[in-house]
Amino acid sequence: MRNPPPSLLSLTVNAAVLNLSRINDLSHLPDHIVLDLFARTLKAGKLNERVLRLFMASGNEEVLSVIDALKIKIDVTPIIPTRCHEGFRMNDID
């Protein structure tokens, strides 16, 4: 028995997963599509910091709860400059 052809929505979401680097805003998409896109992004292994921020900015409550449940966090590592024109002294910091 043959599988039915994929829906236009399924093809579109798959194409979006492949082109996530070109997408800047998900707020105009319905919540169920954002959730499906997030699930397929995870499955494809395409989740990086930029993409995570994109999904977090969408404001989709279901996506935010999945992110929280999976304990996915953005690692913010402070960076100390290695070259300073004026010099870096610990006594100057108050």
Biopython code that builds the backbone (N, CA, C, O; Angstrom):
import numpy as np
from Bio.PDB.StructureBuilder import StructureBuilder

atoms = [
    (1, "MET", "N", (0.837, -1.173, 0.000)),
    (1, "MET", "CA", (0.000, 0.000, 0.000)),
    (1, "MET", "C", (0.889, 1.246, 0.000)),
    (1, "MET", "O", (1.862, 1.315, 0.751)),
    (2, "ARG", "N", (0.567, 2.195, -0.812)),
    (2, "ARG", "CA", (1.358, 3.410, -0.940)),
    (2, "ARG", "C", (1.027, 4.415, 0.145)),
    (2, "ARG", "O", (-0.113, 4.515, 0.601)),
    (3, "ASN", "N", (2.041, 5.152, 0.546)),
    (3, "ASN", "CA", (1.831, 6.241, 1.502)),
    (3, "ASN", "C", (1.182, 7.414, 0.792)),
    (3, "ASN", "O", (1.485, 7.672, -0.373)),
    (4, "PRO", "N", (0.301, 8.123, 1.464)),
    (4, "PRO", "CA", (-0.285, 9.311, 0.835)),
    (4, "PRO", "C", (0.789, 10.380, 0.653)),
    (4, "PRO", "O", (1.768, 10.405, 1.399)),
    (5, "PRO", "N", (0.620, 11.247, -0.314)),
    (5, "PRO", "CA", (1.617, 12.310, -0.511)),
    (5, "PRO", "C", (1.597, 13.274, 0.675)),
    (5, "PRO", "O", (0.561, 13.452, 1.315)),
    (6, "PRO", "N", (2.748, 13.897, 0.969)),
    (6, "PRO", "CA", (2.792, 14.848, 2.092)),
    (6, "PRO", "C", (1.935, 16.072, 1.795)),
    (6, "PRO", "O", (1.768, 16.470, 0.642)),
    (7, "SER", "N", (1.405, 16.653, 2.845)),
    (7, "SER", "CA", (0.584, 17.849, 2.675)),
    (7, "SER", "C", (1.472, 19.049, 2.351)),
    (7, "SER", "O", (2.684, 19.022, 2.569)),
    (8, "LEU", "N", (0.859, 20.075, 1.839)),
    (8, "LEU", "CA", (1.583, 21.302, 1.527)),
    (8, "LEU", "C", (2.165, 21.912, 2.814)),
    (8, "LEU", "O", (3.274, 22.446, 2.807)),
    (9, "LEU", "N", (1.404, 21.828, 3.914)),
    (9, "LEU", "CA", (1.889, 22.340, 5.194)),
    (9, "LEU", "C", (3.129, 21.583, 5.643)),
    (9, "LEU", "O", (4.099, 22.195, 6.092)),
    (10, "SER", "N", (3.111, 20.267, 5.526)),
    (10, "SER", "CA", (4.258, 19.452, 5.918)),
    (10, "SER", "C", (5.488, 19.795, 5.085)),
    (10, "SER", "O", (6.590, 19.908, 5.620)),
    (11, "LEU", "N", (5.305, 19.956, 3.800)),
    (11, "LEU", "CA", (6.429, 20.332, 2.925)),
    (11, "LEU", "C", (6.971, 21.711, 3.279)),
    (11, "LEU", "O", (8.180, 21.940, 3.240)),
    (12, "THR", "N", (6.071, 22.628, 3.624)),
    (12, "THR", "CA", (6.476, 23.985, 3.974)),
    (12, "THR", "C", (7.272, 24.006, 5.278)),
    (12, "THR", "O", (8.290, 24.691, 5.375)),
    (13, "VAL", "N", (6.809, 23.258, 6.277)),
    (13, "VAL", "CA", (7.520, 23.206, 7.559)),
    (13, "VAL", "C", (8.888, 22.556, 7.365)),
    (13, "VAL", "O", (9.874, 23.007, 7.949)),
    (14, "ASN", "N", (8.956, 21.508, 6.556)),
    (14, "ASN", "CA", (10.255, 20.877, 6.283)),
    (14, "ASN", "C", (11.211, 21.851, 5.606)),
    (14, "ASN", "O", (12.399, 21.884, 5.928)),
    (15, "ALA", "N", (10.699, 22.642, 4.674)),
    (15, "ALA", "CA", (11.532, 23.641, 3.999)),
    (15, "ALA", "C", (11.984, 24.721, 4.987)),
    (15, "ALA", "O", (13.112, 25.209, 4.910)),
    (16, "ALA", "N", (11.096, 25.086, 5.913)),
    (16, "ALA", "CA", (11.452, 26.100, 6.917)),
    (16, "ALA", "C", (12.565, 25.595, 7.830)),
    (16, "ALA", "O", (13.456, 26.358, 8.203)),
    (17, "VAL", "N", (12.518, 24.314, 8.191)),
    (17, "VAL", "CA", (13.579, 23.743, 9.029)),
    (17, "VAL", "C", (14.924, 23.834, 8.321)),
    (17, "VAL", "O", (15.943, 24.136, 8.943)),
    (18, "LEU", "N", (14.921, 23.575, 7.034)),
    (18, "LEU", "CA", (16.169, 23.622, 6.272)),
    (18, "LEU", "C", (16.690, 25.045, 6.089)),
    (18, "LEU", "O", (17.877, 25.245, 5.833)),
    (19, "ASN", "N", (15.802, 26.035, 6.219)),
    (19, "ASN", "CA", (16.190, 27.432, 5.983)),
    (19, "ASN", "C", (16.003, 28.311, 7.212)),
    (19, "ASN", "O", (15.714, 29.500, 7.080)),
    (20, "LEU", "N", (16.162, 27.749, 8.395)),
    (20, "LEU", "CA", (15.964, 28.519, 9.626)),
    (20, "LEU", "C", (16.893, 29.719, 9.732)),
    (20, "LEU", "O", (16.546, 30.716, 10.364)),
    (21, "SER", "N", (18.049, 29.636, 9.130)),
    (21, "SER", "CA", (18.999, 30.747, 9.214)),
    (21, "SER", "C", (18.474, 31.999, 8.512)),
    (21, "SER", "O", (18.953, 33.101, 8.777)),
    (22, "ARG", "N", (17.512, 31.842, 7.635)),
    (22, "ARG", "CA", (16.950, 32.982, 6.901)),
    (22, "ARG", "C", (15.696, 33.552, 7.540)),
    (22, "ARG", "O", (15.197, 34.588, 7.101)),
    (23, "ILE", "N", (15.181, 32.896, 8.566)),
    (23, "ILE", "CA", (13.941, 33.325, 9.209)),
    (23, "ILE", "C", (14.290, 34.225, 10.392)),
    (23, "ILE", "O", (15.141, 33.882, 11.213)),
    (24, "ASN", "N", (13.624, 35.381, 10.471)),
    (24, "ASN", "CA", (13.908, 36.347, 11.528)),
    (24, "ASN", "C", (12.773, 36.517, 12.527)),
    (24, "ASN", "O", (12.981, 37.051, 13.617)),
    (25, "ASP", "N", (11.565, 36.065, 12.163)),
    (25, "ASP", "CA", (10.416, 36.312, 13.024)),
    (25, "ASP", "C", (9.388, 35.204, 12.833)),
    (25, "ASP", "O", (9.039, 34.857, 11.704)),
    (26, "LEU", "N", (8.911, 34.655, 13.935)),
    (26, "LEU", "CA", (7.895, 33.602, 13.877)),
    (26, "LEU", "C", (6.554, 34.078, 14.428)),
    (26, "LEU", "O", (5.603, 33.299, 14.493)),
    (27, "SER", "N", (6.466, 35.336, 14.823)),
    (27, "SER", "CA", (5.271, 35.831, 15.495)),
    (27, "SER", "C", (4.028, 35.824, 14.606)),
    (27, "SER", "O", (2.911, 35.805, 15.121)),
    (28, "HIS", "N", (4.195, 35.839, 13.312)),
    (28, "HIS", "CA", (3.050, 35.864, 12.412)),
    (28, "HIS", "C", (2.482, 34.467, 12.139)),
    (28, "HIS", "O", (1.435, 34.343, 11.503)),
    (29, "LEU", "N", (3.157, 33.422, 12.608)),
    (29, "LEU", "CA", (2.704, 32.054, 12.375)),
    (29, "LEU", "C", (1.750, 31.599, 13.468)),
    (29, "LEU", "O", (1.893, 32.001, 14.622)),
    (30, "PRO", "N", (0.775, 30.761, 13.116)),
    (30, "PRO", "CA", (-0.115, 30.197, 14.140)),
    (30, "PRO", "C", (0.675, 29.322, 15.114)),
    (30, "PRO", "O", (1.704, 28.748, 14.758)),
    (31, "ASP", "N", (0.178, 29.233, 16.345)),
    (31, "ASP", "CA", (0.884, 28.514, 17.403)),
    (31, "ASP", "C", (1.159, 27.058, 17.065)),
    (31, "ASP", "O", (2.241, 26.552, 17.363)),
    (32, "HIS", "N", (0.197, 26.372, 16.445)),
    (32, "HIS", "CA", (0.414, 24.952, 16.155)),
    (32, "HIS", "C", (1.521, 24.733, 15.126)),
    (32, "HIS", "O", (2.201, 23.707, 15.153)),
    (33, "ILE", "N", (1.703, 25.691, 14.224)),
    (33, "ILE", "CA", (2.769, 25.579, 13.228)),
    (33, "ILE", "C", (4.126, 25.846, 13.887)),
    (33, "ILE", "O", (5.107, 25.170, 13.578)),
    (34, "VAL", "N", (4.184, 26.823, 14.788)),
    (34, "VAL", "CA", (5.433, 27.112, 15.500)),
    (34, "VAL", "C", (5.849, 25.902, 16.329)),
    (34, "VAL", "O", (7.029, 25.556, 16.376)),
    (35, "LEU", "N", (4.888, 25.262, 16.981)),
    (35, "LEU", "CA", (5.186, 24.077, 17.779)),
    (35, "LEU", "C", (5.683, 22.934, 16.897)),
    (35, "LEU", "O", (6.642, 22.251, 17.257)),
    (36, "ASP", "N", (5.050, 22.720, 15.759)),
    (36, "ASP", "CA", (5.486, 21.675, 14.820)),
    (36, "ASP", "C", (6.881, 21.986, 14.278)),
    (36, "ASP", "O", (7.724, 21.097, 14.160)),
    (37, "LEU", "N", (7.111, 23.249, 13.952)),
    (37, "LEU", "CA", (8.422, 23.669, 13.456)),
    (37, "LEU", "C", (9.498, 23.446, 14.517)),
    (37, "LEU", "O", (10.603, 23.013, 14.191)),
    (38, "PHE", "N", (9.190, 23.735, 15.778)),
    (38, "PHE", "CA", (10.144, 23.523, 16.858)),
    (38, "PHE", "C", (10.452, 22.032, 17.016)),
    (38, "PHE", "O", (11.611, 21.646, 17.166)),
    (39, "ALA", "N", (9.423, 21.208, 16.984)),
    (39, "ALA", "CA", (9.621, 19.756, 17.132)),
    (39, "ALA", "C", (10.480, 19.210, 15.992)),
    (39, "ALA", "O", (11.370, 18.392, 16.227)),
    (40, "ARG", "N", (10.226, 19.647, 14.782)),
    (40, "ARG", "CA", (11.015, 19.171, 13.639)),
    (40, "ARG", "C", (12.435, 19.721, 13.671)),
    (40, "ARG", "O", (13.368, 19.065, 13.207)),
    (41, "THR", "N", (12.601, 20.921, 14.216)),
    (41, "THR", "CA", (13.935, 21.496, 14.364)),
    (41, "THR", "C", (14.763, 20.663, 15.346)),
    (41, "THR", "O", (15.934, 20.382, 15.095)),
    (42, "LEU", "N", (14.151, 20.276, 16.456)),
    (42, "LEU", "CA", (14.837, 19.422, 17.421)),
    (42, "LEU", "C", (15.194, 18.080, 16.794)),
    (42, "LEU", "O", (16.311, 17.588, 16.954)),
    (43, "LYS", "N", (14.245, 17.497, 16.084)),
    (43, "LYS", "CA", (14.467, 16.189, 15.461)),
    (43, "LYS", "C", (15.596, 16.246, 14.434)),
    (43, "LYS", "O", (16.367, 15.296, 14.298)),
    (44, "ALA", "N", (15.689, 17.363, 13.714)),
    (44, "ALA", "CA", (16.723, 17.523, 12.689)),
    (44, "ALA", "C", (18.074, 17.915, 13.281)),
    (44, "ALA", "O", (19.080, 17.914, 12.571)),
    (45, "GLY", "N", (18.110, 18.249, 14.575)),
    (45, "GLY", "CA", (19.370, 18.661, 15.196)),
    (45, "GLY", "C", (19.817, 20.043, 14.774)),
    (45, "GLY", "O", (21.016, 20.320, 14.752)),
    (46, "LYS", "N", (18.884, 20.913, 14.440)),
    (46, "LYS", "CA", (19.213, 22.254, 13.947)),
    (46, "LYS", "C", (19.092, 23.343, 15.010)),
    (46, "LYS", "O", (19.200, 24.528, 14.696)),
    (47, "LEU", "N", (18.870, 22.951, 16.268)),
    (47, "LEU", "CA", (18.692, 23.960, 17.308)),
    (47, "LEU", "C", (20.042, 24.493, 17.757)),
    (47, "LEU", "O", (20.883, 23.751, 18.264)),
    (48, "ASN", "N", (20.235, 25.786, 17.563)),
    (48, "ASN", "CA", (21.430, 26.470, 18.062)),
    (48, "ASN", "C", (20.959, 27.711, 18.827)),
    (48, "ASN", "O", (19.756, 27.927, 18.970)),
    (49, "GLU", "N", (21.880, 28.512, 19.308)),
    (49, "GLU", "CA", (21.499, 29.659, 20.122)),
    (49, "GLU", "C", (20.606, 30.641, 19.375)),
    (49, "GLU", "O", (19.623, 31.127, 19.933)),
    (50, "ARG", "N", (20.930, 30.936, 18.135)),
    (50, "ARG", "CA", (20.141, 31.878, 17.352)),
    (50, "ARG", "C", (18.729, 31.355, 17.132)),
    (50, "ARG", "O", (17.759, 32.099, 17.282)),
    (51, "VAL", "N", (18.610, 30.083, 16.778)),
    (51, "VAL", "CA", (17.301, 29.479, 16.526)),
    (51, "VAL", "C", (16.503, 29.393, 17.821)),
    (51, "VAL", "O", (15.290, 29.607, 17.819)),
    (52, "LEU", "N", (17.175, 29.081, 18.928)),
    (52, "LEU", "CA", (16.491, 29.040, 20.214)),
    (52, "LEU", "C", (15.933, 30.410, 20.566)),
    (52, "LEU", "O", (14.794, 30.518, 21.019)),
    (53, "ARG", "N", (16.712, 31.441, 20.366)),
    (53, "ARG", "CA", (16.232, 32.812, 20.619)),
    (53, "ARG", "C", (15.041, 33.145, 19.725)),
    (53, "ARG", "O", (14.112, 33.827, 20.157)),
    (54, "LEU", "N", (15.066, 32.671, 18.489)),
    (54, "LEU", "CA", (13.968, 32.896, 17.555)),
    (54, "LEU", "C", (12.681, 32.274, 18.090)),
    (54, "LEU", "O", (11.630, 32.914, 18.071)),
    (55, "PHE", "N", (12.756, 31.040, 18.564)),
    (55, "PHE", "CA", (11.578, 30.380, 19.102)),
    (55, "PHE", "C", (11.127, 31.008, 20.413)),
    (55, "PHE", "O", (9.927, 31.118, 20.664)),
    (56, "MET", "N", (12.066, 31.418, 21.244)),
    (56, "MET", "CA", (11.699, 32.059, 22.502)),
    (56, "MET", "C", (11.014, 33.404, 22.255)),
    (56, "MET", "O", (10.098, 33.781, 22.985)),
    (57, "ALA", "N", (11.456, 34.114, 21.239)),
    (57, "ALA", "CA", (10.865, 35.412, 20.909)),
    (57, "ALA", "C", (9.469, 35.282, 20.309)),
    (57, "ALA", "O", (8.718, 36.256, 20.261)),
    (58, "SER", "N", (9.124, 34.083, 19.853)),
    (58, "SER", "CA", (7.785, 33.890, 19.270)),
    (58, "SER", "C", (6.701, 34.028, 20.326)),
    (58, "SER", "O", (5.558, 34.352, 20.003)),
    (59, "GLY", "N", (7.049, 33.786, 21.589)),
    (59, "GLY", "CA", (6.079, 33.912, 22.660)),
    (59, "GLY", "C", (5.109, 32.747, 22.750)),
    (59, "GLY", "O", (4.147, 32.806, 23.515)),
    (60, "ASN", "N", (5.343, 31.693, 21.988)),
    (60, "ASN", "CA", (4.468, 30.527, 21.996)),
    (60, "ASN", "C", (4.622, 29.802, 23.331)),
    (60, "ASN", "O", (5.698, 29.303, 23.658)),
    (61, "GLU", "N", (3.528, 29.750, 24.100)),
    (61, "GLU", "CA", (3.569, 29.162, 25.444)),
    (61, "GLU", "C", (3.945, 27.688, 25.421)),
    (61, "GLU", "O", (4.680, 27.229, 26.295)),
    (62, "GLU", "N", (3.457, 26.940, 24.442)),
    (62, "GLU", "CA", (3.773, 25.512, 24.368)),
    (62, "GLU", "C", (5.263, 25.292, 24.085)),
    (62, "GLU", "O", (5.892, 24.420, 24.685)),
    (63, "VAL", "N", (5.809, 26.074, 23.186)),
    (63, "VAL", "CA", (7.237, 25.965, 22.878)),
    (63, "VAL", "C", (8.064, 26.351, 24.102)),
    (63, "VAL", "O", (9.047, 25.686, 24.427)),
    (64, "LEU", "N", (7.666, 27.419, 24.774)),
    (64, "LEU", "CA", (8.396, 27.846, 25.970)),
    (64, "LEU", "C", (8.331, 26.781, 27.065)),
    (64, "LEU", "O", (9.304, 26.588, 27.794)),
    (65, "SER", "N", (7.207, 26.095, 27.187)),
    (65, "SER", "CA", (7.114, 25.042, 28.204)),
    (65, "SER", "C", (7.957, 23.828, 27.826)),
    (65, "SER", "O", (8.516, 23.174, 28.705)),
    (66, "VAL", "N", (8.057, 23.515, 26.533)),
    (66, "VAL", "CA", (8.926, 22.412, 26.090)),
    (66, "VAL", "C", (10.384, 22.774, 26.352)),
    (66, "VAL", "O", (11.159, 21.937, 26.815)),
    (67, "ILE", "N", (10.757, 24.009, 26.061)),
    (67, "ILE", "CA", (12.127, 24.469, 26.321)),
    (67, "ILE", "C", (12.436, 24.353, 27.812)),
    (67, "ILE", "O", (13.514, 23.903, 28.200)),
    (68, "ASP", "N", (11.486, 24.759, 28.635)),
    (68, "ASP", "CA", (11.666, 24.672, 30.081)),
    (68, "ASP", "C", (11.722, 23.214, 30.543)),
    (68, "ASP", "O", (12.554, 22.866, 31.380)),
    (69, "ALA", "N", (10.850, 22.363, 30.009)),
    (69, "ALA", "CA", (10.812, 20.949, 30.403)),
    (69, "ALA", "C", (12.100, 20.219, 30.020)),
    (69, "ALA", "O", (12.573, 19.348, 30.749)),
    (70, "LEU", "N", (12.659, 20.586, 28.869)),
    (70, "LEU", "CA", (13.914, 19.969, 28.423)),
    (70, "LEU", "C", (15.136, 20.630, 29.053)),
    (70, "LEU", "O", (16.268, 20.202, 28.831)),
    (71, "LYS", "N", (14.896, 21.673, 29.838)),
    (71, "LYS", "CA", (15.957, 22.424, 30.526)),
    (71, "LYS", "C", (16.997, 22.960, 29.546)),
    (71, "LYS", "O", (18.202, 22.883, 29.781)),
    (72, "ILE", "N", (16.494, 23.503, 28.445)),
    (72, "ILE", "CA", (17.366, 24.124, 27.436)),
    (72, "ILE", "C", (17.588, 25.566, 27.857)),
    (72, "ILE", "O", (16.633, 26.305, 28.093)),
    (73, "LYS", "N", (18.831, 25.960, 27.950)),
    (73, "LYS", "CA", (19.159, 27.323, 28.360)),
    (73, "LYS", "C", (20.215, 27.899, 27.435)),
    (73, "LYS", "O", (21.015, 27.180, 26.837)),
    (74, "ILE", "N", (20.189, 29.207, 27.341)),
    (74, "ILE", "CA", (21.212, 29.910, 26.575)),
    (74, "ILE", "C", (22.379, 30.163, 27.514)),
    (74, "ILE", "O", (22.215, 30.782, 28.566)),
    (75, "ASP", "N", (23.542, 29.688, 27.139)),
    (75, "ASP", "CA", (24.735, 29.841, 27.948)),
    (75, "ASP", "C", (25.317, 31.231, 27.722)),
    (75, "ASP", "O", (25.746, 31.569, 26.619)),
    (76, "VAL", "N", (25.323, 32.014, 28.769)),
    (76, "VAL", "CA", (25.884, 33.354, 28.677)),
    (76, "VAL", "C", (27.203, 33.350, 29.446)),
    (76, "VAL", "O", (27.221, 33.426, 30.674)),
    (77, "THR", "N", (28.283, 33.263, 28.717)),
    (77, "THR", "CA", (29.608, 33.245, 29.310)),
    (77, "THR", "C", (30.213, 34.634, 29.193)),
    (77, "THR", "O", (30.371, 35.149, 28.086)),
    (78, "PRO", "N", (30.554, 35.245, 30.318)),
    (78, "PRO", "CA", (31.165, 36.574, 30.242)),
    (78, "PRO", "C", (32.530, 36.498, 29.572)),
    (78, "PRO", "O", (33.300, 35.560, 29.780)),
    (79, "ILE", "N", (32.796, 37.491, 28.781)),
    (79, "ILE", "CA", (34.069, 37.536, 28.057)),
    (79, "ILE", "C", (34.846, 38.755, 28.522)),
    (79, "ILE", "O", (34.362, 39.884, 28.452)),
    (80, "ILE", "N", (36.047, 38.509, 28.995)),
    (80, "ILE", "CA", (36.922, 39.594, 29.418)),
    (80, "ILE", "C", (37.834, 39.932, 28.246)),
    (80, "ILE", "O", (38.431, 39.039, 27.645)),
    (81, "PRO", "N", (37.942, 41.200, 27.921)),
    (81, "PRO", "CA", (38.797, 41.566, 26.796)),
    (81, "PRO", "C", (40.246, 41.167, 27.049)),
    (81, "PRO", "O", (40.753, 41.291, 28.164)),
    (82, "THR", "N", (40.892, 40.695, 26.015)),
    (82, "THR", "CA", (42.287, 40.269, 26.145)),
    (82, "THR", "C", (43.254, 41.381, 25.786)),
    (82, "THR", "O", (44.430, 41.322, 26.146)),
    (83, "ARG", "N", (42.779, 42.380, 25.090)),
    (83, "ARG", "CA", (43.630, 43.508, 24.735)),
    (83, "ARG", "C", (42.941, 44.791, 25.143)),
    (83, "ARG", "O", (41.796, 45.036, 24.763)),
    (84, "CYS", "N", (43.611, 45.586, 25.893)),
    (84, "CYS", "CA", (43.064, 46.872, 26.309)),
    (84, "CYS", "C", (44.089, 47.952, 25.979)),
    (84, "CYS", "O", (45.275, 47.803, 26.275)),
    (85, "HIS", "N", (43.637, 49.013, 25.380)),
    (85, "HIS", "CA", (44.542, 50.104, 25.039)),
    (85, "HIS", "C", (45.001, 50.869, 26.283)),
    (85, "HIS", "O", (46.115, 51.390, 26.319)),
    (86, "GLU", "N", (44.138, 50.934, 27.299)),
    (86, "GLU", "CA", (44.476, 51.686, 28.496)),
    (86, "GLU", "C", (44.985, 50.803, 29.619)),
    (86, "GLU", "O", (45.327, 51.309, 30.688)),
    (87, "GLY", "N", (45.041, 49.537, 29.412)),
    (87, "GLY", "CA", (45.455, 48.630, 30.483)),
    (87, "GLY", "C", (44.266, 48.246, 31.337)),
    (87, "GLY", "O", (43.288, 48.989, 31.421)),
    (88, "PHE", "N", (44.344, 47.122, 31.952)),
    (88, "PHE", "CA", (43.244, 46.624, 32.761)),
    (88, "PHE", "C", (43.763, 46.375, 34.162)),
    (88, "PHE", "O", (44.619, 45.516, 34.374)),
    (89, "ARG", "N", (43.241, 47.129, 35.116)),
    (89, "ARG", "CA", (43.669, 46.971, 36.493)),
    (89, "ARG", "C", (42.464, 46.642, 37.359)),
    (89, "ARG", "O", (41.410, 47.263, 37.222)),
    (90, "MET", "N", (42.613, 45.675, 38.242)),
    (90, "MET", "CA", (41.513, 45.262, 39.106)),
    (90, "MET", "C", (41.144, 46.364, 40.101)),
    (90, "MET", "O", (40.006, 46.400, 40.569)),
    (91, "ASN", "N", (42.062, 47.252, 40.432)),
    (91, "ASN", "CA", (41.777, 48.326, 41.384)),
    (91, "ASN", "C", (40.841, 49.350, 40.819)),
    (91, "ASN", "O", (40.220, 50.091, 41.581)),
    (92, "ASP", "N", (40.711, 49.428, 39.505)),
    (92, "ASP", "CA", (39.846, 50.411, 38.871)),
    (92, "ASP", "C", (38.377, 50.004, 38.918)),
    (92, "ASP", "O", (37.500, 50.828, 38.658)),
    (93, "ILE", "N", (38.105, 48.766, 39.241)),
    (93, "ILE", "CA", (36.733, 48.278, 39.236)),
    (93, "ILE", "C", (36.113, 48.462, 40.603)),
    (93, "ILE", "O", (36.622, 47.928, 41.589)),
    (94, "ASP", "N", (35.035, 49.200, 40.682)),
    (94, "ASP", "CA", (34.312, 49.411, 41.950)),
    (94, "ASP", "C", (32.852, 49.185, 41.758)),
    (94, "ASP", "O", (32.078, 49.313, 42.706)),
]
sb = StructureBuilder()
sb.init_structure("model")
sb.init_model(0)
sb.init_chain("A")
sb.init_seg("    ")
for serial, (resi, resn, name, xyz) in enumerate(atoms, 1):
    if name == "N":
        sb.init_residue(resn, " ", resi, " ")
    sb.init_atom(name, np.array(xyz, "f"), 0.0, 1.0, " ", f" {name:<3s}", serial, name[0])
structure = sb.get_structure()
